[in-house]
């Protein structure tokens, strides 16, 4: 059976969105085949949309990486879902996922703003192997000690500070940290260069995908960690290889807000 899909991207972080009600979820093997950029459709994540599971939600979504593994959250993906479900509506949307719901809206300038999670620093809930929460940890990798900030944005993140993202050791340290033994569920790894208190540059090695053009939750995590290190203002422009996101975080106990583009590339159908 052929299934319709919509191909979308947020700053080059690209997705295939499928309204999955009435269809069987594809196997991990089939997801990997569809994600192949030469032999399949090509995407960073498959976003599987279903009927709402909670009162007040507009949709329920699941996220699958290119390797077929399921992810907990995806900021750029949430913006694309809001755009697909909400169209040009200015009303507030509620997007349900495995651990709750996020609010979203289509802004007057066409960009999409999404309320992401309240950052979680407790190691057991990231999860990260440590006795207690700290602003910074030393972690052994590639024969050296690296300093990282660790936070969950609904999915696990580590953030490293670098003098220049252009020469950051993303290809070397990214996969080693992603699968480091101290991250039981693996992690997304951000390499952050602070340009000013309201501006950073960022590259992200994404769990189950590799380096991506943009990572929404990674941008949120970088700003949160930068704020805990007293380096950043509440509102920060995050420059990623694919474009810029605007991130706002008022501080502990508050959610992170993310604003950026969500663009439809094309529509099609495929065999699942």
C-alpha positions as a printed Julia matrix, in Angstrom:
272×3 Matrix{Float64}:
  0.0    0.0    0.0
  1.31   3.42  -0.94
  1.3    6.02   1.81
  1.28   9.82   1.23
  4.05  11.85   2.85
  5.24  15.45   3.1
  8.94  16.3    2.94
  9.81  19.32   5.13
 12.84  20.91   6.72
 13.78  23.32   9.47
 17.03  25.07   8.52
 18.05  22.06   6.43
 17.28  19.53   9.19
 14.91  17.47   7.02
 11.99  15.21   7.73
  9.42  12.97   6.12
  6.04  13.46   7.8
  3.45  10.69   7.5
 -0.11  10.78   8.8
  0.05   7.25  10.08
 -3.5    6.5   11.22
 -4.69   3.41   9.36
 -1.16   2.36   8.37
  1.29   0.0   10.02
  4.44   1.6   11.42
  7.38   0.66   9.16
 10.14  -1.57  10.48
 13.53  -0.18  11.47
 14.95  -1.79   8.32
 12.39   0.0    6.14
 13.02   3.33   7.89
 16.74   2.98   7.17
 15.97   2.29   3.51
 13.64   5.29   3.21
 16.24   7.53   4.89
 18.93   6.6    2.33
 19.66   9.76   0.32
 20.66   7.85  -2.82
 18.18   4.97  -2.87
 15.31   6.3   -0.75
 13.61   9.6   -0.01
 16.34  10.85   2.32
 15.75  12.48   5.7
 17.21  13.05   9.15
 14.02  11.86  10.9
 10.71  10.24  10.08
  7.85  12.01  11.89
  4.91   9.67  12.36
  1.65  11.56  13.05
 -1.32   9.96  14.74
 -4.67  10.96  16.25
 -4.37  12.83  19.57
 -4.02  10.71  22.69
 -4.72  13.51  25.18
 -7.66  15.89  25.43
 -6.75  19.28  23.97
 -3.96  18.01  21.7
 -4.17  18.54  17.95
 -1.96  15.58  17.02
  0.31  12.93  18.51
  3.75  12.36  17.01
  6.61   9.88  17.15
 10.16  10.44  15.89
 12.44   7.91  14.2
 16.09   8.51  13.31
 17.81   7.41  10.13
 19.13   4.3   11.88
 15.57   3.26  12.77
 15.85   4.11  16.48
 13.08   6.12  18.14
 13.9    9.54  19.6
 12.08  11.31  22.44
 11.97  14.84  21.03
 12.93  16.96  18.02
 12.63  20.75  18.03
 12.9   21.38  14.29
 10.52  18.49  13.72
  7.99  19.97  16.14
  8.02  23.21  14.16
  7.41  21.32  10.92
  4.55  19.38  12.5
  3.0   22.64  13.7
  3.25  24.11  10.2
  1.7   21.02   8.59
 -1.12  20.7   11.12
 -1.77  24.41  11.67
 -1.27  25.78   8.17
 -1.56  29.56   8.34
 -3.72  29.53  11.45
 -2.67  31.87  14.25
 -4.31  29.77  16.98
 -2.24  27.98  19.55
 -1.57  24.33  18.76
 -0.82  21.5   21.16
  1.43  18.74  19.84
  1.41  15.53  21.85
  4.38  13.17  22.19
  5.46  10.28  24.4
  6.04  12.29  27.57
  3.61  15.19  27.25
  2.62  18.02  24.93
  4.24  21.17  23.57
  2.56  24.42  22.6
  3.21  25.95  19.19
  2.03  28.87  17.07
  2.52  30.2   13.55
  3.91  33.74  13.84
  2.88  36.69  11.67
  6.22  36.56   9.82
  5.61  32.92   8.86
  8.11  31.46  11.31
  7.01  28.93  13.92
  7.47  29.27  17.68
  7.43  26.16  19.86
  7.51  25.84  23.63
 10.07  23.17  24.39
 10.56  21.32  27.66
 11.66  22.66  31.02
 15.36  21.67  31.1
 16.17  18.7   33.31
 19.6   18.57  34.97
 19.18  15.61  37.33
 21.57  12.96  35.97
 19.22  10.01  36.4
 16.58  11.77  34.31
 18.88  12.81  31.43
 20.07   9.96  31.75
 23.77  10.47  32.59
 25.94   8.51  34.99
 26.92  10.92  37.79
 26.31  11.08  41.52
 24.79  14.57  41.53
 23.9   17.4   39.18
 26.72  19.79  38.29
 27.01  22.73  35.92
 30.02  21.05  34.31
 31.45  17.55  34.22
 34.81  16.12  33.2
 34.42  13.13  30.9
 37.23  10.94  29.55
 37.2   10.47  25.79
 39.87   9.79  23.16
 42.56   9.69  25.82
 41.78  13.11  27.26
 39.45  14.82  29.72
 36.73  16.96  28.11
 34.53  19.45  29.97
 30.82  19.23  29.16
 27.47  20.53  30.31
 24.69  17.91  30.43
 20.95  18.52  30.18
 17.79  16.85  28.93
 15.45  18.79  26.63
 13.16  15.77  26.54
 16.17  14.01  25.0
 19.77  13.82  26.28
 22.36  16.46  25.36
 26.0   17.22  26.08
 27.45  20.65  25.22
 31.15  21.45  24.76
 32.57  24.94  24.42
 34.95  25.47  21.49
 37.0   28.44  20.31
 35.94  27.96  16.68
 33.12  25.72  15.46
 34.71  25.61  12.0
 37.61  23.58  13.39
 35.76  21.8   16.21
 36.43  18.06  16.42
 32.84  17.13  15.61
 33.65  14.12  13.43
 36.09  12.72  16.01
 34.49  13.49  19.37
 30.84  13.48  18.28
 30.41   9.72  17.79
 32.61   8.88  20.79
 30.59  11.06  23.14
 27.26  10.05  21.59
 27.9    6.44  22.63
 29.95   7.12  25.76
 29.28   4.69  28.59
 28.11   7.53  30.83
 25.13   8.12  28.49
 23.01   4.94  28.79
 20.61   6.06  26.03
 23.33   7.8   23.99
 23.25  11.6   23.57
 23.22  14.51  21.16
 26.55  16.36  21.23
 26.73  20.14  20.71
 29.88  22.13  19.95
 29.27  25.77  20.97
 31.25  28.91  20.15
 30.17  31.96  22.16
 30.32  35.07  19.95
 28.51  37.42  22.36
 26.07  37.17  25.25
 23.19  37.09  22.74
 24.81  35.1   19.92
 26.44  31.7   19.56
 27.53  29.41  16.75
 26.73  25.72  17.04
 27.33  22.38  15.37
 25.53  19.26  16.58
 26.35  15.59  16.2
 22.87  14.13  16.51
 22.19  10.77  18.12
 21.33   8.13  15.54
 21.91  10.53  12.63
 25.36  12.15  12.69
 26.1   15.83  12.16
 23.02  17.72  10.97
 22.43  21.1    9.37
 20.44  22.13  12.43
 19.19  20.64  15.7
 16.42  22.46  17.54
 16.73  20.71  20.89
 20.52  21.02  20.52
 20.17  24.78  20.14
 17.97  24.88  23.24
 20.46  22.75  25.19
 23.39  24.96  24.18
 21.64  28.13  25.37
 20.58  26.48  28.62
 24.12  25.26  29.33
 25.57  28.62  28.31
 23.19  30.34  30.72
 24.15  28.01  33.58
 27.79  28.9   32.83
 26.84  32.63  33.09
 27.89  33.25  29.49
 24.57  34.1   27.81
 21.54  36.37  27.99
 17.95  35.06  28.24
 17.46  35.47  24.46
 20.11  34.18  22.09
 20.53  33.85  18.32
 21.92  30.4   17.57
 23.73  30.19  14.24
 23.76  26.65  12.86
 25.12  25.45   9.5
 21.58  25.51   8.07
 20.49  28.89   9.46
 19.58  30.73  12.65
 17.2   29.9   15.49
 16.03  32.31  18.16
 16.07  30.71  21.62
 14.66  32.22  24.82
 15.05  30.79  28.34
 14.24  32.81  31.43
 15.92  30.42  33.83
 15.39  27.39  36.1
 11.86  26.02  36.21
 10.89  27.76  32.97
 10.38  26.19  29.52
 12.6   27.04  26.56
 11.02  28.82  23.57
 12.36  28.3   20.06
 11.53  30.26  16.89
 12.56  29.4   13.35
 11.47  28.47   9.83
  9.51  25.35   8.84
  9.43  24.79   5.09
  7.63  22.3    2.85
  9.91  20.87   0.16
  7.54  18.51  -1.7
  4.82  15.88  -1.32
  4.77  12.32  -2.57
  3.86   8.75  -1.75
  5.86   5.63  -0.98
  5.54   1.98  -0.08
  5.98   1.36   3.63
